[in-house]
């Protein structure tokens, strides 16, 4: 979660995570592996682990310098750890989420599942889902939020950032490509299909697709990446989704169609992509096709986190205020970049749209004049052109 000491020659061992010079324990198996080698915990962060069955093991350790984040203990253990020099961050049971969560969210975790009479997993109604409970919690209460609620949000968003860092640790930043665009794009429309094909092209070329995680263009890009391993799956998936074009009014048919696609093509075999949505726009449900979901409370942090990781470039499909904000947030970093290698490509799709409907392109082009970013910004007419710029040409199909 935070900086800690670890020898420079430390390496992952026994599935223990060693990242950014921080030593983290996020499961009982990781704890047992560590205590099998040493009884010192100095510099270790034990994150959201139920330790009630490890009272005997913890009795023999030197806890000085250890940090326990939201862990559960048997009676009396916390006092002994504190007395031994450990720092304990308490659990916050009054909130409907884990502020110290070690992993990204999944669609099934956010929207829930249960075993039906046929013993198959069934999605719970949205109103009963974890996502709905967290969104409702975020919309109630005093303004400004009491200190405990504000602390819970901050700890949660810090943990999600840490989990996203872990999820992308071994990925090449130059192969991480963002796809931004409007939430209003409907399933069944040609632009939605084009955005999905973009996601598939990027994934097939070895890129990792990142989106803002919502519906519309964002969902389409995650969908394309999700279905990229299966020949012909995208066309079939688009037909299944077209039965519920929008989430507005009631989200249930929209989610049901999405989970039908996931059942037809299981997540365990799907193409990888990430999304970074927010409960700030909680009325727009997170799409179910990202294989890792970094969902935040704080939208400004979410925007910065998303754009900062798209070192392989960003495609901007037609959108409105949110997409315009993302264009110029990325443009600001490119404009002030002191190292040309830090300038990330930006490709706007829709020359007429970005020149006349929302004239972001003339301003972006003017900002880039005489700057290194001028070579990294483009405005094209089609999604296919954008895909070729960031993923290379589509491999030729060999027939006969």
Secondary structure per residue as TSV (DSSP state, phi and psi in degrees):
chain	resnum	aa	ss	phi	psi
A	1	X	-	360.0	-42.8
A	2	X	-	-133.5	175.8
A	3	X	-	-65.3	144.9
A	4	X	-	-149.5	167.3
A	5	X	-	-87.5	137.3
A	6	X	-	-157.9	138.8
A	7	X	-	-57.7	144.6
A	8	X	T	-60.6	-28.7
A	9	X	T	-89.8	8.4
A	10	X	-	-63.7	144.1
A	11	X	-	-134.7	154.0
A	12	X	-	-58.8	139.6
A	13	X	-	-148.0	140.0
A	14	X	T	54.8	37.4
A	15	X	T	66.7	14.0
A	16	X	-	-75.4	145.5
A	17	X	E	-95.7	125.1
A	18	X	E	-123.1	100.2
A	19	X	E	-133.5	134.9
A	20	X	T	50.9	41.2
A	21	X	T	57.9	29.2
A	22	X	E	-119.7	134.2
A	23	X	E	-104.3	117.2
A	24	X	E	-119.3	140.3
A	25	X	E	-120.0	118.2
A	26	X	-	-122.6	1.0
A	27	X	S	-144.4	161.5
A	28	X	H	-62.6	-36.2
A	29	X	H	-62.3	-40.4
A	30	X	H	-65.8	-40.0
A	31	X	H	-63.3	-46.9
A	32	X	H	-61.7	-40.0
A	33	X	H	-63.5	-41.3
A	34	X	H	-66.3	-47.2
A	35	X	H	-70.1	-14.7
A	36	X	T	-72.9	-15.5
A	37	X	T	-110.1	-29.9
A	38	X	-	-155.7	157.4
A	39	X	S	-110.4	19.0
A	40	X	B	-105.0	138.1
A	41	X	-	-116.0	10.5
A	42	X	T	-59.6	130.1
A	43	X	T	83.7	4.1
A	44	X	E	-101.1	143.6
A	45	X	E	-114.5	117.0
A	46	X	E	-102.9	114.5
A	47	X	E	-116.1	113.7
A	48	X	S	53.8	49.9
A	49	X	-	-114.3	137.0
A	50	X	B	-82.3	108.0
A	51	X	-	-105.4	16.8
A	52	X	T	-65.8	-24.1
A	53	X	T	-95.0	10.1
A	54	X	-	-119.0	27.5
A	55	X	H	-59.8	-44.8
A	56	X	H	-65.5	-42.1
A	57	X	H	-62.7	-42.3
A	58	X	H	-70.6	-22.3
A	59	X	H	-65.9	-24.7
A	60	X	T	-100.2	9.2
A	61	X	S	-101.2	157.2
A	62	X	B	-94.1	106.8
A	63	X	-	-86.5	1.7
A	64	X	T	-57.3	127.0
A	65	X	T	84.9	1.5
A	66	X	-	-86.5	155.4
A	67	X	E	-125.8	126.8
A	68	X	E	-112.1	122.7
A	69	X	E	-114.1	105.6
A	70	X	S	64.2	29.4
A	71	X	-	-83.8	162.4
A	72	X	B	-111.4	137.5
A	73	X	-	-131.3	156.4
A	74	X	-	-72.3	163.4
A	75	X	T	-56.4	135.0
A	76	X	T	87.8	-16.3
A	77	X	H	-71.4	-39.9
A	78	X	H	-58.8	-44.1
A	79	X	H	-61.7	-40.3
A	80	X	H	-67.3	-38.2
A	81	X	H	-66.5	-42.9
A	82	X	H	-61.8	-43.8
A	83	X	H	-62.8	-27.9
A	84	X	T	-86.2	1.2
A	85	X	T	102.1	12.2
A	86	X	-	-86.3	155.5
A	87	X	E	-107.5	125.3
A	88	X	E	-116.3	122.2
A	89	X	E	-94.5	126.4
A	90	X	-	-73.5	156.0
A	91	X	-	-69.5	151.2
A	92	X	-	-120.1	81.6
A	93	X	T	-70.2	-11.3
A	94	X	T	-84.0	1.2
A	95	X	S	-111.6	149.4
A	96	X	S	-86.0	31.0
A	97	X	S	-154.2	165.5
A	98	X	-	-95.0	110.3
A	99	X	T	-66.9	-14.5
A	100	X	T	-113.0	22.3
A	101	X	-	-53.1	138.2
A	102	X	-	-89.5	-13.5
A	103	X	S	-127.9	166.3
A	104	X	-	-69.7	160.7
A	105	X	B	-75.6	160.1
A	106	X	-	-120.8	163.7
A	107	X	H	-62.5	-39.7
A	108	X	H	-67.9	-32.6
A	109	X	H	-68.9	-42.6
A	110	X	H	-69.1	-40.0
A	111	X	H	-104.1	-5.6
A	112	X	-	76.8	159.0
A	113	X	-	-155.2	157.2
A	114	X	E	-148.4	161.8
A	115	X	E	-86.2	122.9
A	116	X	-	-84.3	-174.3
A	117	X	T	-62.4	-22.7
A	118	X	T	-92.4	7.0
A	119	X	S	67.0	16.5
A	120	X	-	-95.4	152.1
A	121	X	E	-66.5	133.4
A	122	X	E	-125.5	138.0
A	123	X	-	-73.4	139.2
A	124	X	-	-77.9	158.6
A	125	X	-	-56.6	145.4
A	126	X	G	-54.5	-39.2
A	127	X	G	-60.5	-23.1
A	128	X	G	-98.1	4.1
A	129	X	S	-83.1	163.0
A	130	X	H	-64.0	-40.2
A	131	X	H	-59.6	-44.4
A	132	X	H	-64.7	-40.0
A	133	X	H	-64.7	-42.0
A	134	X	H	-68.7	-41.5
A	135	X	H	-62.8	-43.6
A	136	X	H	-61.0	-41.8
A	137	X	H	-61.9	-40.1
A	138	X	H	-69.0	-20.4
A	139	X	H	-98.4	-3.6
A	140	X	S	-111.3	172.2
A	141	X	S	94.8	-176.8
A	142	X	-	-76.8	155.0
A	143	X	S	-128.3	119.1
A	144	X	S	-70.1	160.8
A	145	X	-	-65.2	144.9
A	146	X	-	-57.0	160.8
A	147	X	H	-59.3	-39.7
A	148	X	H	-66.8	-38.1
A	149	X	H	-69.8	-42.2
A	150	X	H	-63.1	-39.9
A	151	X	H	-65.1	-41.8
A	152	X	H	-61.1	-43.5
A	153	X	H	-61.5	-45.6
A	154	X	H	-64.7	-45.3
A	155	X	H	-62.0	-41.6
A	156	X	H	-61.1	-49.2
A	157	X	H	-65.7	-33.6
A	158	X	H	-64.0	-43.7
A	159	X	H	-64.5	-38.6
A	160	X	H	-66.1	-40.9
A	161	X	H	-60.7	-43.0
A	162	X	H	-62.4	-42.0
A	163	X	H	-66.0	-37.2
A	164	X	H	-67.5	-38.7
A	165	X	H	-59.2	-44.5
A	166	X	H	-62.9	-41.2
A	167	X	H	-68.1	-25.3
A	168	X	H	-108.7	6.1
A	169	X	T	-57.2	-40.9
A	170	X	T	-97.2	6.6
A	171	X	S	-89.3	145.5
A	172	X	-	-75.6	116.2
A	173	X	G	-56.5	-30.0
A	174	X	G	-73.2	-8.3
A	175	X	G	-109.0	13.6
A	176	X	E	-102.2	115.7
A	177	X	E	-120.5	129.5
A	178	X	E	-90.3	146.4
A	179	X	E	-126.0	114.6
A	180	X	E	-112.6	155.4
A	181	X	-	167.3	176.0
A	182	X	-	-72.7	149.5
A	183	X	T	-79.4	-14.5
A	184	X	T	-83.8	-6.8
A	185	X	-	-62.3	128.9
A	186	X	-	-97.9	142.1
A	187	X	T	-57.7	144.1
A	188	X	T	93.5	-14.3
A	189	X	S	-88.8	152.5
A	190	X	H	-61.1	-42.1
A	191	X	H	-61.9	-31.9
A	192	X	H	-64.9	-45.2
A	193	X	H	-62.3	-38.3
A	194	X	H	-65.6	-40.6
A	195	X	H	-65.5	-36.5
A	196	X	H	-66.4	-40.6
A	197	X	H	-64.1	-35.4
A	198	X	H	-60.0	-47.8
A	199	X	H	-59.6	-39.9
A	200	X	H	-66.9	-43.1
A	201	X	H	-60.7	-44.9
A	202	X	H	-62.0	-46.0
A	203	X	H	-64.4	-41.9
A	204	X	H	-66.4	-23.5
A	205	X	T	-87.2	4.4
A	206	X	T	92.7	4.9
A	207	X	-	-82.3	153.5
A	208	X	E	-101.7	121.3
A	209	X	E	-83.8	132.3
A	210	X	E	-120.6	137.0
A	211	X	E	-134.8	174.2
A	212	X	-	-76.5	-4.7
A	213	X	-	86.9	-3.3
A	214	X	-	-88.5	-164.3
A	215	X	S	-79.0	-168.0
A	216	X	T	68.8	-134.6
A	217	X	H	-60.4	-35.6
A	218	X	H	-64.9	-46.6
A	219	X	H	-60.2	-43.8
A	220	X	H	-58.0	-44.1
A	221	X	H	-65.7	-42.3
A	222	X	H	-64.3	-38.8
A	223	X	H	-59.9	-48.0
A	224	X	H	-59.1	-43.4
A	225	X	H	-64.9	-41.7
A	226	X	H	-58.7	-44.8
A	227	X	H	-90.2	2.3
A	228	X	T	-61.6	-27.0
A	229	X	T	-73.2	-16.3
A	230	X	S	-107.1	123.5
A	231	X	T	-64.7	129.4
A	232	X	T	79.0	-4.6
A	233	X	H	-69.1	-35.4
A	234	X	H	-62.9	-44.1
A	235	X	H	-60.6	-44.1
A	236	X	H	-67.3	-40.6
A	237	X	H	-63.3	-39.1
A	238	X	H	-62.8	-37.5
A	239	X	H	-65.1	-44.1
A	240	X	H	-61.2	-41.1
A	241	X	H	-73.1	-28.8
A	242	X	G	-62.1	-17.4
A	243	X	G	-66.6	-20.2
A	244	X	G	-134.1	81.5
A	245	X	-	-63.5	-35.7
A	246	X	-	-134.8	158.6
A	247	X	-	-89.1	-14.1
A	248	X	S	-63.2	149.0
A	249	X	S	89.3	-74.1
A	250	X	-	-138.8	135.1
A	251	X	S	-83.7	-15.0
A	252	X	H	-58.9	-52.5
A	253	X	H	-60.9	-36.1
A	254	X	H	-62.8	-46.3
A	255	X	H	-69.3	-40.4
A	256	X	H	-59.4	-43.4
A	257	X	H	-63.8	-40.4
A	258	X	H	-62.4	-44.5
A	259	X	H	-71.5	-24.7
A	260	X	H	-64.5	-39.4
A	261	X	H	-65.0	-43.2
A	262	X	H	-63.6	-34.6
A	263	X	H	-70.6	-37.6
A	264	X	H	-67.5	-39.5
A	265	X	S	-126.0	99.3
A	266	X	-	-67.0	147.3
A	267	X	G	-61.0	-29.8
A	268	X	G	-61.5	-23.2
A	269	X	G	-111.1	2.9
A	270	X	S	-78.0	162.3
A	271	X	-	-72.4	143.5
A	272	X	-	-80.4	137.7
A	273	X	E	-154.9	162.4
A	274	X	E	-123.2	153.3
A	275	X	E	-136.5	152.5
A	276	X	-	-131.3	77.1
A	277	X	-	-87.8	-174.2
A	278	X	B	-150.5	145.6
A	279	X	G	-75.6	-8.4
A	280	X	G	-60.6	-36.4
A	281	X	G	-106.0	46.6
A	282	X	T	-65.6	-18.1
A	283	X	T	-71.4	-14.5
A	284	X	S	-101.0	107.9
A	285	X	-	-66.7	147.1
A	286	X	-	-68.8	139.1
A	287	X	-	-74.1	160.3
A	288	X	S	-99.8	10.1
A	289	X	-	-104.1	-8.8
A	290	X	-	-73.3	136.5
A	291	X	S	-82.8	-11.0
A	292	X	E	-142.1	129.4
A	293	X	E	-120.8	114.8
A	294	X	-	-101.0	88.5
A	295	X	-	-97.6	128.5
A	296	X	B	-112.4	159.2
A	297	X	S	-85.2	-43.4
A	298	X	-	-88.4	112.6
A	299	X	H	-66.9	-37.9
A	300	X	H	-62.3	-41.4
A	301	X	H	-66.0	-40.7
A	302	X	H	-61.3	-44.9
A	303	X	H	-62.0	-46.2
A	304	X	H	-64.8	-42.2
A	305	X	H	-60.3	-44.2
A	306	X	H	-64.6	-54.0
A	307	X	H	-68.6	-32.5
A	308	X	H	-63.2	-29.0
A	309	X	T	-89.1	-7.7
A	310	X	-	-88.6	63.5
A	311	X	T	-74.2	-18.1
A	312	X	T	-83.7	-1.2
A	313	X	-	117.4	168.6
A	314	X	E	-134.7	133.8
A	315	X	E	-101.5	129.7
A	316	X	E	-110.9	104.5
A	317	X	-	-82.0	163.7
A	318	X	S	-53.2	134.4
A	319	X	-	-159.8	-171.4
A	320	X	S	-119.6	-129.1
A	321	X	H	-58.3	-45.4
A	322	X	H	-62.6	-42.0
A	323	X	H	-68.8	-39.4
A	324	X	H	-61.6	-42.0
A	325	X	H	-59.5	-42.7
A	326	X	H	-66.6	-34.2
A	327	X	H	-60.6	-49.3
A	328	X	H	-84.4	-18.9
A	329	X	H	-67.6	-43.5
A	330	X	H	-69.1	-37.3
A	331	X	H	-62.7	-35.8
A	332	X	H	-62.8	-43.6
A	333	X	H	-64.7	-41.2
A	334	X	H	-66.2	-38.6
A	335	X	H	-62.3	-42.0
A	336	X	T	-95.8	5.2
A	337	X	-	-62.8	126.0
A	338	X	S	-86.8	-16.5
A	339	X	S	-117.9	120.0
A	340	X	G	-58.9	-26.8
A	341	X	G	-68.9	-14.0
A	342	X	G	-90.6	0.6
A	343	X	-	-83.7	117.5
A	344	X	-	-93.9	138.2
A	345	X	-	-59.6	144.4
A	346	X	E	-130.0	122.0
A	347	X	E	-123.7	113.2
A	348	X	E	-91.6	133.2
A	349	X	E	-108.0	120.7
A	350	X	-	113.9	81.3
A	351	X	H	-60.1	-45.4
A	352	X	H	-67.1	-41.0
A	353	X	I	-61.6	-49.9
A	354	X	I	-84.2	-3.2
A	355	X	I	-101.6	-33.5
A	356	X	I	-120.1	-49.5
A	357	X	I	-63.3	-54.6
A	358	X	S	-130.2	95.8
A	359	X	-	-74.8	60.7
A	360	X	H	-74.9	-33.7
A	361	X	H	-63.4	-46.2
A	362	X	H	-57.9	-40.0
A	363	X	H	-69.4	-42.5
A	364	X	H	-62.7	-42.6
A	365	X	H	-62.9	-39.3
A	366	X	H	-67.7	-39.5
A	367	X	H	-61.8	-35.7
A	368	X	H	-78.3	-11.8
A	369	X	T	-59.7	129.4
A	370	X	T	65.2	17.7
A	371	X	S	-119.1	160.1
A	372	X	G	-60.6	-28.8
A	373	X	G	-66.8	-16.8
A	374	X	G	-57.5	-32.9
A	375	X	G	-80.9	-6.4
A	376	X	G	-112.1	0.7
A	377	X	E	-114.1	137.6
A	378	X	E	-144.4	151.5
A	379	X	E	-126.7	122.7
A	380	X	E	-124.7	168.7
A	381	X	S	-89.3	-29.0
A	382	X	-	-128.8	156.4
A	383	X	H	-63.1	-35.9
A	384	X	H	-60.2	-39.5
A	385	X	H	-64.9	-41.5
A	386	X	H	-63.0	-42.9
A	387	X	H	-61.7	-40.7
A	388	X	H	-67.4	-35.2
A	389	X	H	-65.2	-38.7
A	390	X	H	-103.3	-19.3
A	391	X	H	-121.8	-3.9
A	392	X	-	84.7	171.3
A	393	X	-	-67.9	149.6
A	394	X	-	-64.9	130.8
A	395	X	-	-57.4	140.3
A	396	X	-	-66.5	142.6
A	397	X	-	-84.4	125.3
A	398	X	-	-91.2	123.1
A	399	X	-	-119.1	165.1
A	400	X	-	76.6	360.0
